[in-house]
Each structure stands twice: as C-alpha cells, then as structure tokens.
Amino acid sequence: MPRIRCAYEDCVFLDDHYCTAAEVSIDPDQGCLTYKPMAEMLDEWDDDPLDDDDLLDDDDLLEDDDFWDDEL
C-alpha cells in the first residue's frame, strides 16, 4: 500500500507526516480534498461529554431490577 507524505501540520488524518485516511482525493488546483483541520474537528465535539442527556441517572440504576443479581 502506498504511503502519502503530507505537508499539512494540522490535519486530523496526519500521523508522523503521513496521511492515514482510508481514501484520499487530490485536485490539481485545490490540493488535497480529504484535508480536515484539527480545529474544525474540535469544534464538532461537545464541550462536556458527561452532560449528555442519554446518560443514566443514579436513580435509574436503582430502579432497574436486572442491575443486581441477588442469586449469587
């Protein structure tokens, strides 16, 4: 498999100056179309992943009958 040496320094696919993307698209006029800056990726992440509404509360765990197995 060929390895692509990249001149970008802030791409999310960069690993020791080599591209790790599964597929790379390069345009002669625009350059690498696969390039994604790290700052753009950081903006997409939540500030605090523990504030997610999908997480269970402690009360939900206590109400769950299958949580504890008393027969052990």
N, CA, C and O atoms as a CHARMM CRD file, in Angstrom:
* protein
*
  288
    1    1 MET  N      0.84700  -1.16000   0.00000 PROA 1      0.00000
    2    1 MET  CA     0.00000   0.00000   0.00000 PROA 1      0.00000
    3    1 MET  C      0.90300   1.23700   0.00000 PROA 1      0.00000
    4    1 MET  O      1.82200   1.33000   0.81400 PROA 1      0.00000
    5    2 PRO  N      0.64900   2.18000  -0.90100 PROA 2      0.00000
    6    2 PRO  CA     1.47500   3.38800  -0.92400 PROA 2      0.00000
    7    2 PRO  C      1.16800   4.28700   0.27200 PROA 2      0.00000
    8    2 PRO  O      0.04400   4.32200   0.77400 PROA 2      0.00000
    9    3 ARG  N      2.17100   4.99400   0.70300 PROA 3      0.00000
   10    3 ARG  CA     2.00900   5.94800   1.80700 PROA 3      0.00000
   11    3 ARG  C      2.13700   7.35200   1.23600 PROA 3      0.00000
   12    3 ARG  O      2.99400   7.60200   0.38800 PROA 3      0.00000
   13    4 ILE  N      1.30500   8.25700   1.68700 PROA 4      0.00000
   14    4 ILE  CA     1.29800   9.62600   1.19200 PROA 4      0.00000
   15    4 ILE  C      1.89800  10.53400   2.25000 PROA 4      0.00000
   16    4 ILE  O      1.36500  10.65600   3.35300 PROA 4      0.00000
   17    5 ARG  N      3.00200  11.16600   1.91300 PROA 5      0.00000
   18    5 ARG  CA     3.62300  12.12900   2.82200 PROA 5      0.00000
   19    5 ARG  C      2.88900  13.45100   2.65300 PROA 5      0.00000
   20    5 ARG  O      2.69700  13.92500   1.53400 PROA 5      0.00000
   21    6 CYS  N      2.48200  14.04100   3.76800 PROA 6      0.00000
   22    6 CYS  CA     1.63400  15.23300   3.75100 PROA 6      0.00000
   23    6 CYS  C      2.39800  16.44400   4.27600 PROA 6      0.00000
   24    6 CYS  O      3.18600  16.33900   5.21600 PROA 6      0.00000
   25    7 ALA  N      2.15200  17.59100   3.65500 PROA 7      0.00000
   26    7 ALA  CA     2.80000  18.83300   4.07600 PROA 7      0.00000
   27    7 ALA  C      1.97100  19.58500   5.11500 PROA 7      0.00000
   28    7 ALA  O      2.47700  20.49600   5.77000 PROA 7      0.00000
   29    8 TYR  N      0.70300  19.20900   5.26900 PROA 8      0.00000
   30    8 TYR  CA    -0.12100  19.85500   6.29000 PROA 8      0.00000
   31    8 TYR  C      0.37700  19.45300   7.67500 PROA 8      0.00000
   32    8 TYR  O      0.91100  18.36000   7.86000 PROA 8      0.00000
   33    9 GLU  N      0.19700  20.34200   8.63700 PROA 9      0.00000
   34    9 GLU  CA     0.61000  20.03800  10.00500 PROA 9      0.00000
   35    9 GLU  C     -0.55800  19.89800  10.96100 PROA 9      0.00000
   36    9 GLU  O     -0.37200  19.46300  12.09800 PROA 9      0.00000
   37   10 ASP  N     -1.76900  20.26000  10.52200 PROA 10     0.00000
   38   10 ASP  CA    -2.90600  20.25400  11.44100 PROA 10     0.00000
   39   10 ASP  C     -4.07100  19.40400  10.93200 PROA 10     0.00000
   40   10 ASP  O     -5.21400  19.63100  11.32800 PROA 10     0.00000
   41   11 CYS  N     -3.80200  18.44000  10.07300 PROA 11     0.00000
   42   11 CYS  CA    -4.85400  17.58300   9.54100 PROA 11     0.00000
   43   11 CYS  C     -5.14200  16.45800  10.53600 PROA 11     0.00000
   44   11 CYS  O     -4.23100  15.92400  11.16700 PROA 11     0.00000
   45   12 VAL  N     -6.42200  16.11000  10.66500 PROA 12     0.00000
   46   12 VAL  CA    -6.80200  15.04600  11.59600 PROA 12     0.00000
   47   12 VAL  C     -6.31500  13.68000  11.12900 PROA 12     0.00000
   48   12 VAL  O     -6.20600  12.76100  11.94100 PROA 12     0.00000
   49   13 PHE  N     -6.02200  13.52500   9.85400 PROA 13     0.00000
   50   13 PHE  CA    -5.56900  12.24600   9.31200 PROA 13     0.00000
   51   13 PHE  C     -4.05100  12.09800   9.34600 PROA 13     0.00000
   52   13 PHE  O     -3.52200  11.09300   8.87000 PROA 13     0.00000
   53   14 LEU  N     -3.35400  13.06200   9.89100 PROA 14     0.00000
   54   14 LEU  CA    -1.90300  13.07200   9.86700 PROA 14     0.00000
   55   14 LEU  C     -1.31800  12.23300  11.00600 PROA 14     0.00000
   56   14 LEU  O     -1.73300  12.35700  12.15800 PROA 14     0.00000
   57   15 ASP  N     -0.35500  11.38300  10.66800 PROA 15     0.00000
   58   15 ASP  CA     0.35600  10.58900  11.66000 PROA 15     0.00000
   59   15 ASP  C      1.82200  10.54900  11.24900 PROA 15     0.00000
   60   15 ASP  O      2.19100   9.84400  10.31000 PROA 15     0.00000
   61   16 ASP  N      2.65100  11.30500  11.95300 PROA 16     0.00000
   62   16 ASP  CA     4.07800  11.37600  11.67800 PROA 16     0.00000
   63   16 ASP  C      4.35300  11.76500  10.22100 PROA 16     0.00000
   64   16 ASP  O      5.16300  11.14000   9.53700 PROA 16     0.00000
   65   17 HSD  N      3.66100  12.80700   9.76900 PROA 17     0.00000
   66   17 HSD  CA     3.78000  13.39100   8.42800 PROA 17     0.00000
   67   17 HSD  C      3.24200  12.50000   7.31000 PROA 17     0.00000
   68   17 HSD  O      3.48700  12.77800   6.13600 PROA 17     0.00000
   69   18 TYR  N      2.51900  11.44200   7.64700 PROA 18     0.00000
   70   18 TYR  CA     1.91500  10.58400   6.63100 PROA 18     0.00000
   71   18 TYR  C      0.40300  10.55900   6.81900 PROA 18     0.00000
   72   18 TYR  O     -0.09600  10.58700   7.94400 PROA 18     0.00000
   73   19 CYS  N     -0.31700  10.50500   5.70300 PROA 19     0.00000
   74   19 CYS  CA    -1.77900  10.50900   5.72600 PROA 19     0.00000
   75   19 CYS  C     -2.28700   9.12400   6.10500 PROA 19     0.00000
   76   19 CYS  O     -1.80100   8.11700   5.58900 PROA 19     0.00000
   77   20 THR  N     -3.26600   9.07300   7.00500 PROA 20     0.00000
   78   20 THR  CA    -3.84700   7.80800   7.44000 PROA 20     0.00000
   79   20 THR  C     -5.29000   7.64700   6.97400 PROA 20     0.00000
   80   20 THR  O     -5.97100   6.71100   7.39300 PROA 20     0.00000
   81   21 ALA  N     -5.76800   8.55500   6.10500 PROA 21     0.00000
   82   21 ALA  CA    -7.13900   8.46100   5.60600 PROA 21     0.00000
   83   21 ALA  C     -7.29300   7.21000   4.75600 PROA 21     0.00000
   84   21 ALA  O     -6.36100   6.80400   4.06300 PROA 21     0.00000
   85   22 ALA  N     -8.47200   6.60100   4.81000 PROA 22     0.00000
   86   22 ALA  CA    -8.73500   5.39300   4.03300 PROA 22     0.00000
   87   22 ALA  C     -8.73100   5.69900   2.53700 PROA 22     0.00000
   88   22 ALA  O     -8.26500   4.88900   1.73600 PROA 22     0.00000
   89   23 GLU  N     -9.24000   6.85000   2.16900 PROA 23     0.00000
   90   23 GLU  CA    -9.25400   7.30100   0.77800 PROA 23     0.00000
   91   23 GLU  C     -8.80300   8.74300   0.73100 PROA 23     0.00000
   92   23 GLU  O     -9.13100   9.53000   1.61900 PROA 23     0.00000
   93   24 VAL  N     -8.05700   9.09300  -0.29400 PROA 24     0.00000
   94   24 VAL  CA    -7.55500  10.45600  -0.45100 PROA 24     0.00000
   95   24 VAL  C     -7.98700  10.97500  -1.81500 PROA 24     0.00000
   96   24 VAL  O     -7.81900  10.29800  -2.82900 PROA 24     0.00000
   97   25 SER  N     -8.54400  12.17800  -1.83000 PROA 25     0.00000
   98   25 SER  CA    -8.91400  12.84800  -3.08100 PROA 25     0.00000
   99   25 SER  C     -8.03800  14.07100  -3.24600 PROA 25     0.00000
  100   25 SER  O     -7.96700  14.92400  -2.36100 PROA 25     0.00000
  101   26 ILE  N     -7.36400  14.14800  -4.39800 PROA 26     0.00000
  102   26 ILE  CA    -6.47100  15.27500  -4.66100 PROA 26     0.00000
  103   26 ILE  C     -6.89800  15.94400  -5.95200 PROA 26     0.00000
  104   26 ILE  O     -7.06100  15.28300  -6.97800 PROA 26     0.00000
  105   27 ASP  N     -7.07900  17.25100  -5.90300 PROA 27     0.00000
  106   27 ASP  CA    -7.41300  18.06200  -7.06400 PROA 27     0.00000
  107   27 ASP  C     -6.17800  18.86100  -7.44800 PROA 27     0.00000
  108   27 ASP  O     -5.54300  19.44700  -6.57100 PROA 27     0.00000
  109   28 PRO  N     -5.81200  18.90800  -8.73200 PROA 28     0.00000
  110   28 PRO  CA    -4.61000  19.63700  -9.13400 PROA 28     0.00000
  111   28 PRO  C     -4.66100  21.12900  -8.79300 PROA 28     0.00000
  112   28 PRO  O     -3.62300  21.74200  -8.54300 PROA 28     0.00000
  113   29 ASP  N     -5.85100  21.71000  -8.78100 PROA 29     0.00000
  114   29 ASP  CA    -5.98000  23.14600  -8.49800 PROA 29     0.00000
  115   29 ASP  C     -6.18200  23.44500  -7.01900 PROA 29     0.00000
  116   29 ASP  O     -5.65500  24.43200  -6.50600 PROA 29     0.00000
  117   30 GLN  N     -6.93900  22.60100  -6.33700 PROA 30     0.00000
  118   30 GLN  CA    -7.29500  22.87000  -4.94200 PROA 30     0.00000
  119   30 GLN  C     -6.43500  22.11700  -3.93900 PROA 30     0.00000
  120   30 GLN  O     -6.45200  22.46000  -2.75700 PROA 30     0.00000
  121   31 GLY  N     -5.70500  21.13200  -4.34900 PROA 31     0.00000
  122   31 GLY  CA    -4.87600  20.34600  -3.43700 PROA 31     0.00000
  123   31 GLY  C     -5.64800  19.18000  -2.86700 PROA 31     0.00000
  124   31 GLY  O     -6.52100  18.62400  -3.53300 PROA 31     0.00000
  125   32 CYS  N     -5.33900  18.80800  -1.65000 PROA 32     0.00000
  126   32 CYS  CA    -5.96300  17.65200  -1.00400 PROA 32     0.00000
  127   32 CYS  C     -7.39700  18.00300  -0.57900 PROA 32     0.00000
  128   32 CYS  O     -7.61900  18.92700   0.20300 PROA 32     0.00000
  129   33 LEU  N     -8.34800  17.25300  -1.10600 PROA 33     0.00000
  130   33 LEU  CA    -9.75000  17.47500  -0.75500 PROA 33     0.00000
  131   33 LEU  C    -10.13900  16.68600   0.50100 PROA 33     0.00000
  132   33 LEU  O    -11.21500  16.90200   1.05700 PROA 33     0.00000
  133   34 THR  N     -9.28200  15.78700   0.94200 PROA 34     0.00000
  134   34 THR  CA    -9.52000  14.99200   2.14100 PROA 34     0.00000
  135   34 THR  C     -9.08900  15.74300   3.39700 PROA 34     0.00000
  136   34 THR  O     -9.50100  15.38900   4.50100 PROA 34     0.00000
  137   35 TYR  N     -8.27500  16.76400   3.23900 PROA 35     0.00000
  138   35 TYR  CA    -7.73800  17.54500   4.35800 PROA 35     0.00000
  139   35 TYR  C     -8.85500  18.06200   5.25000 PROA 35     0.00000
  140   35 TYR  O     -9.81500  18.67300   4.77900 PROA 35     0.00000
  141   36 LYS  N     -8.71500  17.80800   6.54300 PROA 36     0.00000
  142   36 LYS  CA    -9.66400  18.30900   7.54000 PROA 36     0.00000
  143   36 LYS  C     -8.85600  18.85300   8.70800 PROA 36     0.00000
  144   36 LYS  O     -8.18400  18.09600   9.40800 PROA 36     0.00000
  145   37 PRO  N     -8.92000  20.17800   8.92200 PROA 37     0.00000
  146   37 PRO  CA    -8.12100  20.76900  10.00900 PROA 37     0.00000
  147   37 PRO  C     -8.57000  20.27700  11.38700 PROA 37     0.00000
  148   37 PRO  O     -9.75500  20.03900  11.62000 PROA 37     0.00000
  149   38 MET  N     -7.61300  20.13000  12.28400 PROA 38     0.00000
  150   38 MET  CA    -7.88400  19.66500  13.64500 PROA 38     0.00000
  151   38 MET  C     -8.85000  20.61700  14.36000 PROA 38     0.00000
  152   38 MET  O     -9.71300  20.16000  15.11100 PROA 38     0.00000
  153   39 ALA  N     -8.72300  21.92000  14.14200 PROA 39     0.00000
  154   39 ALA  CA    -9.60100  22.89300  14.79600 PROA 39     0.00000
  155   39 ALA  C    -11.05600  22.67800  14.39400 PROA 39     0.00000
  156   39 ALA  O    -11.95500  22.83900  15.21900 PROA 39     0.00000
  157   40 GLU  N    -11.29500  22.31800  13.14800 PROA 40     0.00000
  158   40 GLU  CA   -12.65300  22.04500  12.68600 PROA 40     0.00000
  159   40 GLU  C    -13.22400  20.81900  13.38100 PROA 40     0.00000
  160   40 GLU  O    -14.41100  20.78400  13.70500 PROA 40     0.00000
  161   41 MET  N    -12.40300  19.83300  13.60700 PROA 41     0.00000
  162   41 MET  CA   -12.83400  18.61600  14.28500 PROA 41     0.00000
  163   41 MET  C    -13.12600  18.89700  15.75500 PROA 41     0.00000
  164   41 MET  O    -14.08800  18.35800  16.30100 PROA 41     0.00000
  165   42 LEU  N    -12.32200  19.72300  16.40000 PROA 42     0.00000
  166   42 LEU  CA   -12.53400  20.04900  17.80900 PROA 42     0.00000
  167   42 LEU  C    -13.82400  20.82500  18.01000 PROA 42     0.00000
  168   42 LEU  O    -14.46600  20.68400  19.05100 PROA 42     0.00000
  169   43 ASP  N    -14.22400  21.64500  17.03400 PROA 43     0.00000
  170   43 ASP  CA   -15.46300  22.40200  17.13600 PROA 43     0.00000
  171   43 ASP  C    -16.68600  21.49500  17.10100 PROA 43     0.00000
  172   43 ASP  O    -17.73100  21.83900  17.65400 PROA 43     0.00000
  173   44 GLU  N    -16.56000  20.33000  16.44900 PROA 44     0.00000
  174   44 GLU  CA   -17.68700  19.41000  16.34000 PROA 44     0.00000
  175   44 GLU  C    -17.93700  18.63900  17.62800 PROA 44     0.00000
  176   44 GLU  O    -19.05400  18.16900  17.84400 PROA 44     0.00000
  177   45 TRP  N    -16.94000  18.49600  18.48700 PROA 45     0.00000
  178   45 TRP  CA   -17.09000  17.75100  19.72900 PROA 45     0.00000
  179   45 TRP  C    -17.83400  18.58500  20.75300 PROA 45     0.00000
  180   45 TRP  O    -17.75900  19.81400  20.74200 PROA 45     0.00000
  181   46 ASP  N    -18.55200  17.90900  21.63700 PROA 46     0.00000
  182   46 ASP  CA   -19.24100  18.59800  22.73300 PROA 46     0.00000
  183   46 ASP  C    -18.22500  19.13900  23.72100 PROA 46     0.00000
  184   46 ASP  O    -17.11700  18.61700  23.84200 PROA 46     0.00000
  185   47 ASP  N    -18.61800  20.19900  24.43000 PROA 47     0.00000
  186   47 ASP  CA   -17.73700  20.75700  25.45500 PROA 47     0.00000
  187   47 ASP  C    -17.52400  19.77300  26.59400 PROA 47     0.00000
  188   47 ASP  O    -16.40000  19.58000  27.05600 PROA 47     0.00000
  189   48 ASP  N    -18.61000  19.15100  27.04600 PROA 48     0.00000
  190   48 ASP  CA   -18.52600  18.21200  28.15400 PROA 48     0.00000
  191   48 ASP  C    -19.35300  16.97400  27.81100 PROA 48     0.00000
  192   48 ASP  O    -20.58200  17.02500  27.87500 PROA 48     0.00000
  193   49 PRO  N    -18.71200  15.87200  27.45300 PROA 49     0.00000
  194   49 PRO  CA   -19.47500  14.68500  27.07000 PROA 49     0.00000
  195   49 PRO  C    -20.29000  14.09100  28.21000 PROA 49     0.00000
  196   49 PRO  O    -21.19400  13.29700  27.95400 PROA 49     0.00000
  197   50 LEU  N    -20.00400  14.44800  29.46300 PROA 50     0.00000
  198   50 LEU  CA   -20.76700  13.92200  30.59200 PROA 50     0.00000
  199   50 LEU  C    -22.10600  14.62200  30.76400 PROA 50     0.00000
  200   50 LEU  O    -22.94000  14.17000  31.54800 PROA 50     0.00000
  201   51 ASP  N    -22.32500  15.71400  30.04600 PROA 51     0.00000
  202   51 ASP  CA   -23.60300  16.40800  30.10700 PROA 51     0.00000
  203   51 ASP  C    -24.61600  15.82900  29.13200 PROA 51     0.00000
  204   51 ASP  O    -25.66200  16.43900  28.90900 PROA 51     0.00000
  205   52 ASP  N    -24.34500  14.69300  28.55600 PROA 52     0.00000
  206   52 ASP  CA   -25.20700  14.07500  27.56700 PROA 52     0.00000
  207   52 ASP  C    -26.51300  13.64200  28.21500 PROA 52     0.00000
  208   52 ASP  O    -26.50600  13.09800  29.31900 PROA 52     0.00000
  209   53 ASP  N    -27.63000  13.87900  27.54300 PROA 53     0.00000
  210   53 ASP  CA   -28.93700  13.51200  28.06800 PROA 53     0.00000
  211   53 ASP  C    -29.16700  12.00800  28.05400 PROA 53     0.00000
  212   53 ASP  O    -30.05700  11.51100  28.74500 PROA 53     0.00000
  213   54 ASP  N    -28.37600  11.27900  27.27500 PROA 54     0.00000
  214   54 ASP  CA   -28.56700   9.84000  27.16400 PROA 54     0.00000
  215   54 ASP  C    -27.97500   9.06300  28.34300 PROA 54     0.00000
  216   54 ASP  O    -28.24300   7.87100  28.49000 PROA 54     0.00000
  217   55 LEU  N    -27.18400   9.71800  29.17200 PROA 55     0.00000
  218   55 LEU  CA   -26.58000   9.03500  30.31000 PROA 55     0.00000
  219   55 LEU  C    -27.63200   8.72500  31.36600 PROA 55     0.00000
  220   55 LEU  O    -28.57800   9.49100  31.55300 PROA 55     0.00000
  221   56 LEU  N    -27.46600   7.61300  32.04700 PROA 56     0.00000
  222   56 LEU  CA   -28.40600   7.22700  33.09300 PROA 56     0.00000
  223   56 LEU  C    -28.13900   7.99200  34.37900 PROA 56     0.00000
  224   56 LEU  O    -26.99300   8.29200  34.71100 PROA 56     0.00000
  225   57 ASP  N    -29.20200   8.30000  35.09100 PROA 57     0.00000
  226   57 ASP  CA   -29.07300   8.87700  36.42200 PROA 57     0.00000
  227   57 ASP  C    -28.88000   7.73700  37.42100 PROA 57     0.00000
  228   57 ASP  O    -29.15900   6.57800  37.11400 PROA 57     0.00000
  229   58 ASP  N    -28.40500   8.07400  38.61000 PROA 58     0.00000
  230   58 ASP  CA   -28.25700   7.06500  39.66100 PROA 58     0.00000
  231   58 ASP  C    -29.60200   6.46800  40.03500 PROA 58     0.00000
  232   58 ASP  O    -29.68100   5.28500  40.36700 PROA 58     0.00000
  233   59 ASP  N    -30.66500   7.26900  39.98700 PROA 59     0.00000
  234   59 ASP  CA   -31.99700   6.76700  40.32000 PROA 59     0.00000
  235   59 ASP  C    -32.44900   5.71300  39.32200 PROA 59     0.00000
  236   59 ASP  O    -33.13500   4.76200  39.69700 PROA 59     0.00000
  237   60 ASP  N    -32.06900   5.87200  38.03700 PROA 60     0.00000
  238   60 ASP  CA   -32.42900   4.87900  37.02900 PROA 60     0.00000
  239   60 ASP  C    -31.76900   3.54000  37.31500 PROA 60     0.00000
  240   60 ASP  O    -32.37000   2.49000  37.08700 PROA 60     0.00000
  241   61 LEU  N    -30.55400   3.56700  37.80800 PROA 61     0.00000
  242   61 LEU  CA   -29.85100   2.32600  38.11900 PROA 61     0.00000
  243   61 LEU  C    -30.49000   1.60300  39.29800 PROA 61     0.00000
  244   61 LEU  O    -30.56300   0.37400  39.30700 PROA 61     0.00000
  245   62 LEU  N    -30.95200   2.35800  40.29100 PROA 62     0.00000
  246   62 LEU  CA   -31.56300   1.74700  41.46500 PROA 62     0.00000
  247   62 LEU  C    -32.91300   1.12800  41.13300 PROA 62     0.00000
  248   62 LEU  O    -33.30200   0.13700  41.75100 PROA 62     0.00000
  249   63 GLU  N    -33.62700   1.68700  40.17900 PROA 63     0.00000
  250   63 GLU  CA   -34.93800   1.17700  39.81300 PROA 63     0.00000
  251   63 GLU  C    -34.84800  -0.04300  38.90000 PROA 63     0.00000
  252   63 GLU  O    -35.83300  -0.76200  38.73600 PROA 63     0.00000
  253   64 ASP  N    -33.70400  -0.28000  38.31600 PROA 64     0.00000
  254   64 ASP  CA   -33.54100  -1.37300  37.37400 PROA 64     0.00000
  255   64 ASP  C    -33.41800  -2.69000  38.14900 PROA 64     0.00000
  256   64 ASP  O    -32.46100  -2.88300  38.89800 PROA 64     0.00000
  257   65 ASP  N    -34.37500  -3.58500  37.97000 PROA 65     0.00000
  258   65 ASP  CA   -34.38400  -4.87100  38.68500 PROA 65     0.00000
  259   65 ASP  C    -33.28600  -5.80700  38.20800 PROA 65     0.00000
  260   65 ASP  O    -32.81900  -6.64800  38.97500 PROA 65     0.00000
  261   66 ASP  N    -32.86700  -5.67600  36.95600 PROA 66     0.00000
  262   66 ASP  CA   -31.86000  -6.57400  36.39600 PROA 66     0.00000
  263   66 ASP  C    -30.44800  -6.13000  36.70300 PROA 66     0.00000
  264   66 ASP  O    -29.49100  -6.81000  36.33100 PROA 66     0.00000
  265   67 PHE  N    -30.30100  -5.01000  37.37000 PROA 67     0.00000
  266   67 PHE  CA   -28.97300  -4.47800  37.63400 PROA 67     0.00000
  267   67 PHE  C    -28.19700  -5.35700  38.61800 PROA 67     0.00000
  268   67 PHE  O    -27.00700  -5.61500  38.43400 PROA 67     0.00000
  269   68 TRP  N    -28.88100  -5.80300  39.64700 PROA 68     0.00000
  270   68 TRP  CA   -28.22000  -6.65700  40.65500 PROA 68     0.00000
  271   68 TRP  C    -28.75000  -8.07600  40.52200 PROA 68     0.00000
  272   68 TRP  O    -29.93900  -8.29000  40.28700 PROA 68     0.00000
  273   69 ASP  N    -27.87200  -9.01800  40.67300 PROA 69     0.00000
  274   69 ASP  CA   -28.26100 -10.41700  40.66600 PROA 69     0.00000
  275   69 ASP  C    -28.11200 -10.94700  42.10000 PROA 69     0.00000
  276   69 ASP  O    -27.00200 -11.23700  42.54500 PROA 69     0.00000
  277   70 ASP  N    -29.22300 -11.06900  42.80900 PROA 70     0.00000
  278   70 ASP  CA   -29.20200 -11.47400  44.21500 PROA 70     0.00000
  279   70 ASP  C    -28.97000 -12.96500  44.41400 PROA 70     0.00000
  280   70 ASP  O    -28.75800 -13.40800  45.54300 PROA 70     0.00000
  281   71 GLU  N    -29.00500 -13.73900  43.35000 PROA 71     0.00000
  282   71 GLU  CA   -28.90100 -15.18500  43.48200 PROA 71     0.00000
  283   71 GLU  C    -27.46400 -15.67200  43.57500 PROA 71     0.00000
  284   71 GLU  O    -27.24400 -16.87400  43.72100 PROA 71     0.00000
  285   72 LEU  N    -26.50800 -14.81300  43.49800 PROA 72     0.00000
  286   72 LEU  CA   -25.10400 -15.24600  43.56000 PROA 72     0.00000
  287   72 LEU  C    -24.70700 -15.64900  44.91700 PROA 72     0.00000
  288   72 LEU  O    -23.56000 -16.03800  45.13400 PROA 72     0.00000
